[in-house]
Amino acid sequence: MAYQLQQAFLSAILCPEPLPFQTLIAHLMSHSNVQRSRAESVYNFIKKNYPNQLAMKLVNHVSSAKVVESCCMSAVLLRKCVTKGMGESFIWFKLDELTQASVKVMLLRCIQVEESKSVVKKLCDAVSELASSILPVNGWPELLPFLFRCATSDYVKLQELSFLIFFRLAGNVGEVLIRVGKVLHSVFLKTLSNSPNLDVKIAAFSAVVKFVRCLASLSDREKFQEVLPLMMRTLTEALNCGQEATAQEALELLIELAETNLSFFRKQIEDVVGSMLQIAEADCLEEGTRHLAIL
């Protein structure tokens, strides 16, 4: 490795000032192939030889950088570092216990205080992927209590992000969430019944679908059938508010659920079919929305 490159990575990883690492992140997003390639070489060298320092630099950069694109890039890189199946990018188990503990604390702190919705979503992705790797072995006992506090808090942003993470966890480690199924049922029911915020209800709607799909027991799925009318009401609300793209995503989730768990709709089948027919016959809606209702 050239002397200049050595100096670049040493400065970026060891310098207490944030600017060198900010520059490295900026170069990783560069439109210049040469500049980006050099930055990738530096980044990969740091990842291989200084995993603890890199993890802390990334999570600190997310919390302190002023440029949204830079924050997003750091959040994406951090997600890759904590995601199993990412090959050499996965470094979580190379980190010492102190770094692991610090990253977990700072991730949860960041998603609470971050104002950019795009950054929050990428942080939620990172939290979800890390949790999928370590929740099954009780590696993050603080996470589920934290998510339940967020889901029942007075802050819309925290409510929504909790359901975004529940959605991802249900798809990746549903067996962990099944253990707290009673609490989830109560939270889903309360949110879909009482929340005045459509985005929160749509996030809860999506999480319900994903969670029900991971339930192997018919009796367990039947316990969640009382949530279905509230889900249909949320779908109708999205359409009435002109949020057809959101409604289409919700319809697609219902179709996926029906394909694998048709019995879930049994008790409310007449109401569900009636709602779908109303959507299909509504000339004011887009053709794509009406088409999804009759699939």
Summary of the structure (lengths in Angstrom):
residues: 295
radius of gyration: 22.0
end to end distance: 57.9
largest distance: 72.4
contacts: 921
relative contact order: 0.06
helix: 81%
strand: 0%
